């Protein structure tokens, strides 16, 4: 069995924490959910048609709505994740009924922001690669082997000239595709927030804010074994990752499927996305056991940030590859998108390398 890693957030440390703590955590998250929902409704979010920004306070209201949606997602994820980790302590029919609905809501609300962030990431990368923006200098030595790789991802003239010719059209194509996707996601989110399905979820969360349906034995049951099981699932998933490959300067296999006709997600990425999910569940379990006021291990935070960057770069590379499959685009545009795709796959590798370094530090207990 993999050894334990996270000394500062070890769910088995300290006195026993029982199901009463779980009930308090879930009530707190339900209250935060309802507070965010009320704020969203007060700013006209549920019925917004996108024209509120024309009013004097429209921009501020829009920002408040964005924050409210993020808070809704955050609470929904924590409730759903905790229901999953500690499901033996919860009334099964009730918890299994609400958990997938919360996952649906969180996923639906995340799409609009994700498309916007993806477009911004790709346009910034295009500017950097075409020389329109300064290329950040790469650290040497301890920063890892990707410093040399990143230099190779920024071709010198005349290749950079070829990229510049197609960069503007590539950016315009990505803008059209991802802005359309973002607009559709916005409409889908608005429809979801006005749907009977969402109102049913909100009603269940409202009940949860005052009553958590625990099993009869749950109030006196120690939470730590279930929190430990979540940590062990994470450790096992990390053990199955190709960390040796992640520590190499260049993973050629990462580019093999990038521009193939198959639009399926990159086959190497799924295990890393699963680790990201399991790391999140472990964090939530630590919050339940120790309380959200307890500082999280900075090494655990670094590992999570690396996996977030991995997810972002992976999805951006897929968007570049999808745009490159657009029929009848000019060769210079296709070339720019190909370089952009390779650049984002390098970012994927850099994120994997950063995760590997962070996780190894946790394993050996380095400060």
Secondary structure, 3 states (H helix, E strand, C coil): CCCCCCHHHCCCCCCCCEHHHHHHHHHHHHHHHHHHHHHHHHCCCCCCCCCHHHCCCHHHHHHHHHHHHHHHHHHHHHHHHHHHHCHHHECHHHHHHHHHHHHHHHHHHHHHHHHHHHHHHHHHHHHHHHCCCCCCCCCCHHHCCHHHHHHHCCCCCCHHHHHHHHHHHHHHHHHHHHHHHHHHHHHHHHHHHCCHHHHHHHHHHHHHCCCCCECCCHHHCECHHHHHHHHHHHHHHHHCCCHHHHCCCCCHHHHCCCCCCCCCCCCCCHHHHHHHHHHHHHHHHHHHHHCCCCCCCHHHHHHHHHHHHHHHHHHHHHHHHHHHCCCCCCHHHHHHHHHHHHHHHHHHHHHHHHHHHHHHHHHHCCC
